[in-house]
Amino acid sequence: MAYHFKLETVLGLRRNLEELAQQKLAKVLALLEEQKLKLAALRQQRQELIAEFEERKQRQMSAPIFAFYVEGIFRKEQEIETGQAIVDVGQGAVVQAREELACKVQDKKVMEKAKERDYQKFLLAGLKKEQNEADEQMVLRFGRKGNLH
């Protein structure tokens, strides 16, 4: 008789849930990396704008152009703050996705451990059945009193 785990569908479900959690974590990590790259680009743009502003300050500059640069730098700093907030939220999402994945992995391991215990019980029952059959063969062959002639 072949072994069949009664909760195989539950174990399959747990494996699928773990795989989905892994995919979600990968997606969140990719999104976080994309946001970090955007934030780095914003910081680079701000540095370039400041460098250009400093260069222009060396020469004569009209008040509207000065105000334009100051406003531009201020806007870049706001974009950087917004980008940093988005990165922080993304990092929180990564932590949450990792915790979810750890929970799914643990659930799957519990089911795999239950399957292993069930399989061990199956093997033990098979050995007991085999032993009983061997004992019956001995009884039929030599009798119940143990007459071994």
Secondary structure, 3 states (H helix, E strand, C coil): CCCCCCCHHHHHHHHHHHHHHHHHHHHHHHHHHHHHHHHHHHHHHHHHHHHHHHHHHHCCCCHHHHHHHHHHHHHHHHHHHHHHHHHHHHHHHHHHHHHHHHHHHHHHHHHHHHHHHHHHHHHHHHHHHHHHHHHHHHHHHHCCCCCCC
